[in-house]
């Protein structure tokens, strides 16, 4: 239960981090480093990051960022599959 709440929190944070970075880009403010956006995605926030990327239409064409974000999503999926296999064993 606690893990689920942490993952929900990370995904919400990742979603809004994309929105904040988009606002910063539009207003010429200090940006959120790409490494921080990718780390949020890698550590369980990939779904929120991908949804934020699409919703805010931010960093949708930039390579290699887009490829790295999808890589983080694959790592998240692999982690869930391995966790599920461990729990069922």
TATAMO-V845265 format. One record per run of one state. SS is the DSSP state (A for helix, B for strand, O for the rest). FROM is the first residue (numbers start at 0). LEN is the number of residues. Records with the same first field share a line. If there is no record, write none. Layout:
SS=FROM-LEN + FROM-LEN
//
This chain:
O=0-1 + 27-6 + 55-9 + 88-1
A=1-26 + 33-22 + 64-24
//
